[in-house]
């Protein structure tokens, strides 16, 4: 059985644990045992992209473009194999489907209990057949399709082809259905822009659900610091459960920090294990600052658009996200860790 974001009861149990741990941390954090490892890893295979989306955070990126080496990838996966029920999200500020060694990387994940969530603009479906993709140990293939028709898609995703990606998504879903495959879950993603109307989102859901298993919506975040509120919101989950690994092996303090200030780096997988990096004194310092609401110690967190917009993001997810499985919908609303 597939539980939406969770491939089995173990992942669902961990999600409930994460939610309970985070809320307990705000009140009795000093007595809670520290988490010895991240539960989720967002892995950037490359920050190169074949599209030029105007709303993408790549427009703020100051790093050189590159591709992850096989050595760094294998080193990370070998460590994650030791972590029960880890969640590997292949995403980042680039198109992972462009990586020249992708097939080798995906095959290296065979035989592990790692949950794999792969996000693509559709390039993955262009380069690899449904048969190849379904043979890899991928639990979710998420395709980002912004726009309600060919014209709006062209404006939001320059370099893409709306009709082509639509046919590719349909082909992957048809292949799964004809062979009675449970995975990968085919998820279509859309970014809600400030000018988007509710009726457009409802129409999008009805249209695309015929071609996939799930529809999910992100909410556009500004690419600059938001106005600092009187009472800044605490980090929803980034600092506590998720490590971000960039294509060169470096691990940033926070995936959103570069949007408002200079990026801090916790470590490098070419020299340290992820567990060692996760135990960084700087990361612990920032977590404590959030627990104590001492945002004077973490100035960039006060203007974080991700944290401040979280209530709106969650409300949009609850209202618009949907799947063909009623049970999955119920569980995803019970435990919303995204």
N, C-alpha and C positions, 0 to 999 in steps of 0.2 A: 504494500500500500504506500502511496506517495502522499505525504502531508505537506504539500505546497513547498515551503522553504525547507522542510525537514524530510529527509529520506526515510527515517524510521523513528521509533519511539525514543531511542537514545538521544537523537538530535532535538526532539521536542522537549525531553527532560532537561537537557542542557540549556535550552532557551528559557525555560521556566526558572532554572537556577540562576541564569544571568540576570534576569529581571529582578528576582528576589535579592540577589547579592548587591546589585546596584542601589536598590532602595535602602537596604540595611546599611550600606556604606555611608550614606549621608548622616545617619544617627549614631551608629556604633562602629564606625569604620576602624577605629584604632584597635579594636579587639578582634576584628575579622582576620583570618589568615590571608596573606597576600596570594594573589593568583600567580602561580609559578610559570604560566605560559599563556599566550593569547588563545582564545577559542576560535578566532577567525583571522585569516591572513588574506589581505587584498594584495594580489600579485600583479605587478605591471611587467608584462613580457617585453613591451616596447612603448615608448612615448611618441613614436612616429604614427602618423595617421594619413589616410588617403582622402579625408574629407576636411572641410573648413567650416565647421558649424559655428555661427557667430555667438551662440550662447555657451559654448564649451569653455571650461576653465583652462584649456590649453593656451588661450589668448593671453593668460597671465603667466604662463610658464617661462622660467628663466634658465632651465636646464638644457644641456645639449641632448640631441636625439640619439638614440641607440637601441640596441637589442640585447636582451639578457643572454648571457653565455650559458652553455649547457652545464658547465661546472657549477655555476651558482644555482641553477635550477635544481640539479641533482642534489646538491648539498642541502638545499631547503627541504625538498621532498623527503630525503632520507631522515631528516630531523622530524618532520611532521608525521611520518609513519609511526613514530614512537608516542604520538599524542592521540589518545583515544577520541575518535569521532571529531576530528578537526574539520573545519570548514574553509576551503580554499576558494576564494573569489578571484577569478582571473579577469582583471579589469584594468583600471589605471587611466593615465592621460594619453592614451594611444589606442590603436586598433590591434588587439592581440592576434587576430586572424592573419596579420601580415608577417608574423615571425617566420623566417625561413626554415626553422627547425621544429615547427609546431607539432608535426606528426610524431617526431621522436619524443618530444616532451610529453605528449598525451599518452603515448604508449608506456612511458616510464612510470606513469601513475597507476598502471594496471596492478591489481592485487592488493591495493591499499584500502583502508576504511575511510579515507579522506573524502569528504563531500565536496564535489567540484561544481562550481557555478561559473559559467563562461558567458561573458558579455561581449557582444559584437554589434557592429553597425550593419552586418549582413555580409561582410567580406569573408567571414569564415564559411558561409554557405556557398559563396562563389568559388572558393579555392578547393573545397572538399565536398564530396558527395554525401548524401544522407546515409549511405551504407558505412562510409568511413567514420562519420561523426557518431553514429549510433554504436559503433564498435568501440569507441573510446569510453573510459570510465567517467563520463560526464553526467551529472545528475540534472542540471538545468542549463539550457541554452537560452540566453536572454538576448533578444534582438531589439536594438533601439531604433524605433521608427517614429520620428517626430514629424507631424504634419497630417492633415486630414485628407489630402488628395495630392496629386502629382505636383501642383503648383506650390502649395504651402510646404511640401516636403523639399522641393528644390530650393526654396528660400532658407529653410532651417538646416538642411543637410547638403550644401553644395558639394558636388562630386558624386552624389548618390543617384540611383535610379529607382524611383518609387515602384514602378510596375515590375521591374526585375526582382527587387527584394521581396515583393509580394508573392511572386511566383515561386521564389526559392523557399520562403516560409511554408507555403502550401505544399511544396514537394517534400519537405522534411516531415511535416505532419502526416501527409499521405503515406510516406514510407513507414512511419511508426505505426499507423493505424492498420495498414495491410498486414503487418508482421506481428501485430498485437504486442508491441513493446511498451513497457511502462516508463522507460527513460530513454533519452533525456526529456524532461518536461520542457515544452516549447513555450517560452514566455515572450510576449511582445510588450515593450516598454515605450512610454511616451512622456515627454516633459511638459508639464502644465505651465504655460507662459502667462504673464500678467493679463494679457488681452484675451485669453481663452475663455469661452463661454461654456457653461455647464451642458447645454444641449449638444455642443460639439463633442464633448467627452463621452456623453451617453451614446451618441451615434458612432463614435470610434469604437467603443466597447462592443456594440452590437455587430459592427462590421468585421472587426478582427477576430472575435472569439470563434468564428467559423473556421479560422485558419490556425488556431493555436490552442494551448491548454490553459494559459493564464494571460490576463492583462494587468499590468501594473503601471502606476503613474508616479513619476517624480515631480517635484515642484521646483521651478527655477529659483536658484539662489543668485543674488547679486554678486558681481565679480569684484566688489570693493567692500571695505568695512561698512557695516551698518551703523546707524546712529547708536551710540552707547546708551543702553537703558539704565534706569536708576538701580534696578536689581537684575544684573545679568543672569542668564540661565546657566545652570551647570551642564557639563558635557553629557549628552544622552547616552553615548556608548563608546565613542571612538577611543578615549583614553583608557578604558577599562578592559575591553575584550578583543580589540582588533589591532593588529599590526599591519602596517603598510610596507611593502617591499618594492622598491623601485628597480628599474631594469638593470642598474649597475650594482645592485646588492645593498645599497644604502637604505636605512630605515629611518623615516622622519619621525619627529616627535608627534606631529599631528598632520593628517592629510590636508587639512584646510588652512594651516598656518600661513602658507605661502601667498594666500589671497590678500592678507592684510599686513604682513611684515616679512622679514627675512626668515627663511626656513632654517629650523634647527634640526640637526641629525643626531640620532641616538647611537648609531653604530653602523657597521658594515659587515654583511654576511661573508665577505671574502676573508675577514679576520676573526669574526666572532660568531657564535651560535645565536640563533634567534632567542633562545632562553636567556643567554647572557645579556643580550641587548634589552630584553624585556625587563630585566632586573636593574635597569639604569637608574641611578639616583635622581636624575633630572625628571624622569617619568614619574617616579614616586613623589617627588616634590610637587609636581603639577597636580597630581591626584589629591594630595593633601590640601593644596590650595583651594581646589574645588569643594572638597568636603567642608572646609572652614569658611567658604565664601570669601577668601582672601584674594580677590581678583587683582589687587594691586601687585601681586607677585606674578601674575600671568596676564599682562596687559592685553595681549592679542586675543585672549579668550573672551574679553568683555565685548568685543565687536565682531565676534564670530557669527556670520550669517546662518551657518548650519544650526547652531544651538538656538539662536533667537527665533528662527523660523520653524523650529521643530513642531510646535502645536499645529501650525497650518499644514505642514507636511504630513503629519499623522492624520489630521482630519481629512485631507484629500485622499490618503491611502485607504482609510476606512470607507469613505464614500464611494470611491470609484474602482478600487482594485477588485478583481473578480477572477473566478476560475470555474471550470465546468463541473468541479466536484464540490457539492454542498458541504461535505465534511471538512474539506480543506479550507473553505471560506470561514467556517465556524472557528477552526483552530487558529487560523491566521489572525483572527480578530481577538481571540483569547490571549495569544502571546504574539505581540507585534514587536519583533526585534529585527529591524532592517537597517 
